[in-house]
Each structure stands twice: as C-alpha cells, then as structure tokens.
Amino acid sequence: MDKSTNTQTHLSTHTFTLGNGLKIIVREDHRRPQVFSTVIYAVGDSHENCEDRGLSTLAFWSMLQNSAEQKKILEGLGGQIQNLNGPVAINAITLPSANLQVAFEAHARLMTHTLTDSKMRESIENLILRRKKNARFVSAISFSPELEALIETGSSTYKPAVGFIEQLEQLSLEKIRVWHQRWFGPNNALLVVAGDVTADKVKQLAEAYFGGIERGNVPDRPIVRGQQEPGYRQITQQMNIERPLMQIIFNTPSLATTTDVRSVRALEVLSALLSHCAPESLRSTSKLPDTIFCSFPLDSRSNTRISFAYEFEGDAIEAEAGFWRLLDHVKYTLFSDEEIGRAVETLCKNELVAYDTLQAQSMDLGWAVAQGTSIDTWEAKVEQLQDITASDIQQAAQMLLKRERASVGHMFPMKASSISDSATDSVT
C-alpha cells in the first residue's frame, strides 16, 4: 500500500518522574492552543483478589464526590472533564493551554480527596444496581460470567460472579478507604500531558501541584496467567438477547505480554479482514452472516483475547462449524496484497485520525502505558501495521487461533430457547 498517504506527525515526547513516584509523559503539539491532561491510576479488576472485588471501582467513584462542581468550573473556562474506570482509572481534562494549572489543581485535588461515608455508601448501592441489571445480558463485546470463567481458565484476572452482590452488601467502608489510600497515590499514577505546552512548564507545574503529595503503600499484585492452550471450552446459555448469538473467543498475548509484536499486529489486520473488510470469497466459503463483529483489545497487563460474534439461525453446532471452515481457509489460503492493503488502509486511517487528537496523545497513550505497553510500540502502530504481509497473517492464525485456545458460547434468547433457564455448559 502507499505509505506516503498514511504517515504520522512526529511529536516531541518527554518522560520524567517526581520524587514521590509520579510518572509524567509530555507530548508537545503546538498546532493548536489547547492542552489535554490525563491522570491514570494503575489499579483495576486485575489487581483485585476475590475478597477485593469491586474495590477499585468503589474507591474511584467515591473520589468523584465534587465532579459536578469541577465540571461546571472547567466548562466555564472552555474545558471538559472525563472520568472512566475499568482495567485502570482515568481522570482526564481538556482546557485552553493557558489554563493548564487549573487542570493540575483539579487532578491534585482528586488525588488527595478524603472519601466520605455517604459517598461510599452511594457507590456501593450504584454498583449493586448495575450488577443486578446486567446479570443476564450479553453482547458482541460482553460475556456472561460463566463464559468469562471459561475464557480466563487458570488466570488470576477472573473473579467468580457468585456471591458478589452479597459481598458488596456486607462490605465495610473502612475496606474501601484502605484500598483508596494504598492504590490511588502518586507512585501508582501516570500523568500524560499533550498539547501546546513545553516539558519544562509541565515539570514546574507538576512539582508545584503534585510534588508534596505523599506516596501510597502499593501492594505487589503480580498477574497469574492461565495456560496458553487450556483446551476447547464450550457453553450453551439462555441470556437477555433478542436473537441467537455465537461468541468465539481465543486467548492471545497482549502488547504488554508478547515477545512477538508482529503476530499481534497481524491478528489486528485479520480482525479487520474478517469483519468490515472481508473478501466475498471468504464469506461464501464459510456461509457465515454478512456481519461478524470482531474485538481485539491490545492493551492489557495480562494476556488478552480476540473475540468474534455473529447472529445465527438454526442449529448452533452447524453455525459454529461455519466459523471453523472460515479459519481453515484463512490458515491455508493466503490473502492477496490488495485485500490486505484495504484492511491496513482502513486501520491506519482510523488510527491517524485518532492520533491527530490531543485526547489520543494523552488519554489513549496513558491507557496503554499504564498497562505495560511501551511508548515506542504505541507510536509505531501505523508503521507496524503497514509492514504486515499475507504470510504474517497466516502464521499468526495458525499459531494463535487454535481450538485449544478457544472458548465458545452458544447464546439463545430466554423465551426462544427450549433449554433450561439455568446455564448449562460442556467443556472438553
């Protein structure tokens, strides 16, 4: 493909660490007078033991007590605020570059916030309601607790859903408070600033607003990864969906855990080829529906998974068999350069559009780095994708998309299926 039309703008990147352990990345982008700053706390469900389930979410939600007031102040200055949590917790602010100190003040106030009993109780109630609401819901990118258990066989990242609500109902507020004190300090955080700033200015302001914050006593929580090929696993369930849904998930390395970035990028191109860029010859070979949804989250401090989902009619066994026929075709028939070129061009264009935003340079970069992906790997994504060949895709599929790595869900609507209302499973 023509790489000249898909090139990234080179930006100066600086890294340093304050005395209290706060890591800082600065991306200088002087094309517009704005700045985007993000604080990422490296704590989430993968850091929790079974007895800690939900504590990262509860602590972060409880920190956001005055977020409505902060939002009003920032919007008055022409800015915005975003708060997200999952594998990590994110507090992101965009403002005119002249007001960077306002963003830092808001970040620092959140980092030093004292949790109140009322806010912690409110967070517990909200989490219980959310868990009850989503108990029997699945989608192309979300899986039932029982299927998650199969996917994460042997991994410490899996936490059984059974008893979680009862555990939340009995949770002491002191446990949330201790979790917050340990994990939400500067030595477990990453500050990423992108925009019309200089590294010297960021360092000066960071020392002023964050330098005096005490370190937390962060526990050592290494990941226990499951077997690479634990064997084919399959489950049949009734869920809150409208049509039968096939979910096929393969355990794979992430960018943080792989020693072979090229194979991970090859799977990324393949995910595009099997979804919106799929050649017609591939569709006719497998007799699958026109729409296959692919998801491949690359950033994880543990291993990750590539998942495929599609609606089907009739027999689930035959619907699944069509997917395996498709994979056989992929493993033993090379894609053409033109087919790969279209998929890579689509991926690169989307990446370059995102890369050109301050949000991607701050929040997306921080999300990746906080989970173990290097800055160099994040920045080189477009070049790495452009170098992928048909042989790379074939080899990656043969190595990583094996039945021994697969977890399969045959999901039926609750009212349409004749199977028992309780989940049934078959693991081989």
C-alpha positions in Angstrom: 0.0 0.0 0.0 1.1 3.6 -0.4 2.6 4.6 2.9 3.1 8.2 1.9 -0.6 9.0 2.5 -0.6 7.2 5.9 2.1 8.8 8.0 2.1 10.1 11.5 3.2 13.6 12.5 6.3 13.4 14.6 5.9 14.9 18.1 8.4 15.5 20.8 7.9 13.2 23.7 9.5 13.7 27.2 9.3 11.5 30.3 10.3 12.1 33.9 9.4 11.1 37.4 8.8 13.2 40.5 10.4 12.4 43.8 7.1 10.8 45.1 7.0 8.4 42.2 4.5 10.2 39.9 5.5 9.3 36.3 4.9 12.0 33.7 4.8 11.9 29.9 4.7 15.2 27.9 3.7 15.3 24.2 4.4 18.7 22.7 1.9 19.5 20.0 1.9 23.2 19.2 -0.6 23.1 16.3 -3.5 24.5 18.4 -3.7 26.4 21.7 -5.1 23.5 23.7 -3.9 21.0 26.3 -5.2 17.6 27.3 -4.1 16.2 30.6 -4.8 12.8 32.0 -4.1 11.1 35.3 -4.3 7.3 35.1 -4.2 5.2 38.3 -2.8 1.8 37.6 -5.5 -0.1 39.5 -8.5 -2.2 38.4 -10.0 -5.6 38.5 -6.8 -7.3 37.5 -5.2 -6.0 40.8 -8.1 -7.4 43.0 -8.2 -10.7 44.8 -11.6 -12.4 45.1 -12.1 -10.7 48.5 -11.3 -7.3 46.9 -13.8 -7.5 44.1 -15.2 -4.1 43.2 -12.9 -2.1 45.5 -11.2 -0.2 42.7 -14.5 0.9 41.2 -15.9 1.9 44.5 -12.9 3.8 45.6 -12.7 5.7 42.3 -16.5 6.5 42.2 -16.2 7.7 45.8 -13.4 10.1 44.9 -15.7 11.9 42.4 -17.8 13.5 45.0 -17.4 17.0 43.7 -17.1 16.1 40.0 -20.3 18.1 39.1 -18.9 21.2 40.7 -15.5 20.7 38.9 -17.2 20.1 35.6 -19.0 23.4 35.9 -15.8 25.3 36.6 -13.9 23.7 33.8 -16.7 24.2 31.3 -16.7 27.9 32.3 -13.1 28.0 31.1 -13.9 26.3 27.8 -12.8 22.8 29.0 -14.2 19.4 29.6 -13.7 16.6 32.1 -14.0 12.8 31.7 -13.8 10.0 34.3 -13.5 6.4 33.3 -12.6 3.2 35.1 -12.0 -0.5 34.2 -8.6 -2.1 34.0 -7.3 1.3 35.1 -8.9 4.5 36.5 -8.8 7.7 34.4 -9.3 11.4 35.2 -8.9 13.4 32.0 -9.3 17.2 31.4 -9.0 19.3 28.3 -8.6 23.1 28.6 -7.1 26.0 26.7 -3.3 25.7 27.2 -3.2 29.0 29.2 -5.2 27.2 32.0 -3.0 24.1 32.5 -2.6 25.0 36.1 -6.4 24.7 36.6 -6.3 21.2 35.3 -3.4 20.3 37.6 -5.2 21.7 40.5 -8.3 19.6 39.8 -6.2 16.5 39.3 -4.3 17.1 42.6 -7.5 17.8 44.5 -8.9 14.5 43.3 -5.7 12.6 44.2 -5.8 14.0 47.8 -9.6 13.7 48.2 -10.8 12.2 51.5 -13.6 9.7 51.0 -16.9 10.4 52.8 -19.1 7.7 54.3 -22.1 8.9 52.4 -20.4 8.8 49.0 -19.0 5.3 49.6 -22.5 4.0 50.6 -23.9 5.6 47.4 -21.2 4.0 45.3 -22.0 0.6 46.8 -25.7 1.0 46.0 -25.0 2.0 42.4 -22.6 -0.9 41.8 -25.2 -3.4 43.2 -27.9 -2.0 41.0 -25.6 -2.2 37.9 -24.7 -5.8 38.6 -28.3 -6.8 39.0 -29.3 -5.1 35.8 -26.6 -6.7 33.7 -26.8 -10.2 35.3 -28.2 -11.9 32.2 -27.1 -9.6 29.4 -24.5 -10.3 26.8 -23.5 -8.6 23.5 -20.8 -8.9 20.8 -18.2 -7.5 23.3 -19.6 -8.6 26.7 -19.8 -12.1 28.0 -21.7 -14.0 30.7 -19.9 -14.7 34.0 -19.9 -18.4 33.1 -18.3 -17.8 29.7 -15.8 -15.4 31.3 -14.8 -18.2 33.7 -14.0 -20.4 30.7 -12.1 -17.7 28.9 -9.9 -16.9 31.9 -9.3 -20.6 32.9 -6.4 -20.6 35.4 -5.9 -16.8 35.4 -6.0 -14.5 38.4 -7.9 -11.9 36.5 -11.1 -13.9 36.7 -13.4 -13.3 39.7 -16.5 -15.5 40.1 -19.8 -13.7 40.0 -21.4 -16.0 42.5 -21.8 -14.2 45.8 -20.5 -10.8 44.5 -23.7 -8.8 45.4 -23.8 -10.4 48.8 -20.2 -9.4 49.3 -20.9 -5.8 48.4 -23.8 -5.7 50.8 -21.6 -6.7 53.6 -18.6 -4.6 52.6 -17.1 -2.3 55.3 -16.5 1.3 54.4 -13.0 1.0 56.0 -12.0 -1.5 53.4 -12.8 0.9 50.6 -10.9 3.6 52.4 -7.8 1.5 52.9 -7.9 0.4 49.3 -8.1 4.0 48.2 -5.1 5.1 50.4 -2.9 2.3 49.1 -3.6 2.4 45.3 -4.6 6.0 44.5 -1.4 7.8 45.4 1.2 9.4 43.1 3.5 6.4 43.0 0.8 4.3 41.3 -0.3 7.1 38.9 0.8 8.3 35.4 0.2 11.9 34.3 0.2 12.4 30.5 0.0 15.9 29.1 -0.4 16.6 25.4 -0.8 19.9 23.6 0.6 23.4 23.4 3.0 23.1 26.3 6.7 22.6 27.0 8.2 19.8 29.1 9.8 22.5 31.4 6.5 24.2 32.0 4.8 20.8 32.8 7.6 19.8 35.2 7.4 23.1 37.0 3.6 22.9 37.5 3.7 19.2 38.4 6.2 19.9 41.1 4.0 22.7 42.5 0.7 20.7 42.5 1.8 17.1 42.9 5.3 17.2 44.5 4.0 17.4 48.0 1.6 14.5 47.9 2.7 11.5 49.9 3.3 8.1 48.3 0.9 5.3 48.9 1.8 1.8 50.2 1.1 0.0 46.9 0.9 -3.8 47.4 2.6 -6.2 44.9 -0.1 -7.9 42.9 1.5 -9.9 40.1 -0.7 -11.4 37.4 -1.2 -15.2 37.3 -1.7 -16.0 33.7 -3.6 -19.1 32.6 -2.4 -21.8 30.3 -1.7 -20.6 26.7 -3.7 -23.6 25.3 -6.1 -24.9 28.1 -8.3 -26.8 25.6 -11.5 -26.2 23.7 -14.3 -24.9 26.1 -18.0 -24.5 25.2 -21.1 -23.4 27.0 -24.8 -23.1 26.0 -26.9 -20.5 27.8 -30.1 -18.5 27.8 -29.5 -14.8 28.0 -31.2 -11.5 27.7 -30.8 -11.2 23.9 -33.3 -11.0 21.0 -31.6 -13.4 18.6 -29.3 -16.4 18.9 -25.7 -15.2 19.2 -22.5 -17.2 18.6 -19.4 -16.0 20.6 -16.0 -17.4 19.8 -13.0 -16.2 21.9 -9.3 -17.0 21.6 -6.8 -16.3 24.4 -3.9 -14.4 22.9 -0.9 -12.3 24.2 -1.4 -8.6 24.6 1.1 -5.9 23.5 2.4 -5.9 27.1 3.0 -9.6 27.4 4.0 -10.7 23.8 7.5 -11.2 22.6 6.2 -11.1 19.1 4.5 -7.8 18.3 4.4 -8.6 14.6 2.0 -11.6 15.3 -0.3 -9.4 17.4 -0.4 -6.7 14.7 -1.1 -9.5 12.1 -4.2 -10.6 14.2 -5.3 -6.9 14.3 -5.3 -6.9 10.5 -7.0 -10.2 10.4 -9.8 -8.9 12.6 -10.4 -6.2 10.0 -10.4 -8.7 7.2 -12.9 -10.9 9.0 -15.3 -8.1 9.7 -15.8 -4.9 7.6 -13.1 -5.7 5.0 -13.9 -9.4 4.5 -13.5 -10.6 0.9 -16.6 -12.1 -0.8 -14.7 -15.4 -1.4 -14.2 -15.8 2.3 -17.9 -15.2 3.0 -19.0 -17.8 0.5 -16.5 -20.3 1.8 -17.8 -20.2 5.4 -21.5 -19.4 4.7 -21.5 -17.1 7.6 -23.7 -14.0 8.0 -22.6 -10.7 6.3 -21.9 -9.2 9.7 -19.2 -10.6 12.0 -18.2 -8.4 14.9 -14.5 -8.6 15.9 -13.0 -7.2 19.1 -9.3 -7.3 19.9 -8.3 -5.1 22.9 -4.5 -5.0 22.6 -3.6 -3.2 25.8 -3.6 -5.3 29.0 -1.1 -6.0 31.7 -2.3 -9.6 31.4 -2.9 -11.6 28.3 -5.9 -10.6 26.2 -8.4 -12.2 23.8 -9.6 -11.8 20.2 -13.4 -12.4 20.0 -15.8 -13.0 17.1 -19.5 -12.7 17.4 -22.4 -13.2 14.9 -26.1 -13.9 15.0 -27.3 -17.2 13.6 -30.4 -19.3 12.8 -31.0 -23.0 13.2 -28.5 -25.4 14.6 -25.8 -23.9 16.8 -23.3 -26.7 16.0 -23.6 -26.1 12.3 -23.4 -22.3 12.8 -20.1 -22.8 14.8 -18.8 -25.2 12.2 -19.0 -22.4 9.6 -16.6 -20.3 11.5 -14.0 -23.1 11.7 -14.3 -23.6 8.0 -13.6 -19.9 7.6 -10.5 -20.2 9.8 -9.2 -23.2 7.8 -9.5 -21.0 4.7 -7.5 -18.3 6.5 -4.8 -20.6 7.7 -4.1 -22.3 4.4 -5.0 -19.7 1.7 -3.0 -16.5 1.5 -4.9 -13.2 1.2 -4.0 -11.1 -1.8 -1.9 -7.9 -1.4 -5.0 -5.9 -2.5 -7.2 -7.5 0.2 -4.6 -6.8 2.9 -4.0 -3.3 1.6 -7.6 -2.4 2.0 -7.8 -3.7 5.6 -4.5 -2.0 6.6 -5.5 1.3 4.9 -8.8 1.3 6.9 -7.0 0.6 10.2 -4.3 3.2 9.5 -6.7 5.9 8.5 -8.7 5.4 11.7 -5.6 5.3 13.7 -4.2 8.5 12.2 -7.5 10.4 12.7 -7.3 9.4 16.4 -3.6 10.0 16.7 -4.1 13.6 15.5 -6.3 14.4 18.5 -4.9 15.5 21.9 -7.2 13.0 23.6 -5.4 10.1 21.9 -2.0 11.5 22.6 -2.9 11.9 26.3 -5.7 9.5 27.4 -5.2 6.7 24.9 -1.4 6.7 25.3 -1.8 6.8 29.1 -4.2 3.9 29.0 -1.7 1.8 27.0 1.4 2.7 29.0 -0.3 2.2 32.4 -1.0 -1.4 31.4 2.5 -2.1 30.2 2.7 -1.2 26.5 5.8 0.8 25.7 5.6 4.3 24.3 7.7 3.2 21.3 5.2 0.4 20.5 2.2 2.7 20.8 3.8 5.3 18.5 4.9 2.8 15.9 1.5 1.3 15.3 0.9 2.6 11.8 4.3 1.5 10.6 3.9 -1.9 12.2 0.5 -2.4 10.5 1.8 -1.3 7.1 4.6 -4.0 7.3 2.2 -6.9 7.8 2.2 -9.5 5.0 -0.1 -12.3 4.0 2.4 -14.8 5.4 2.3 -12.9 8.8 -1.4 -13.3 8.9 -1.4 -16.9 8.0 1.3 -17.7 10.6 -0.4 -15.8 13.4 -3.7 -17.5 12.6 -2.1 -21.0 12.7 -0.3 -20.2 15.9 -2.9 -18.3 17.9 -6.4 -19.2 16.5 -6.4 -22.8 17.6 -9.3 -24.8 19.0 -7.1 -25.4 22.1 -7.2 -21.6 22.8 -11.0 -21.2 22.1 -13.9 -20.6 24.4 -17.3 -20.8 22.6 -20.7 -19.5 23.7 -24.0 -20.7 22.1 -26.3 -18.0 23.4 -30.1 -18.2 23.0 -32.9 -15.7 23.9 -34.6 -16.7 27.1 -38.0 -17.1 25.6 -37.0 -18.6 22.3 -34.9 -21.5 23.6 -36.2 -24.7 24.9 -33.2 -25.4 27.1 -33.3 -24.9 30.9 -33.4 -21.4 32.3 -30.2 -22.1 34.2 -26.9 -22.1 32.3 -25.6 -25.4 31.0 -22.1 -26.0 30.0 -19.9 -28.5 28.2 -16.2 -28.3 28.5 -13.8 -30.6 26.6 
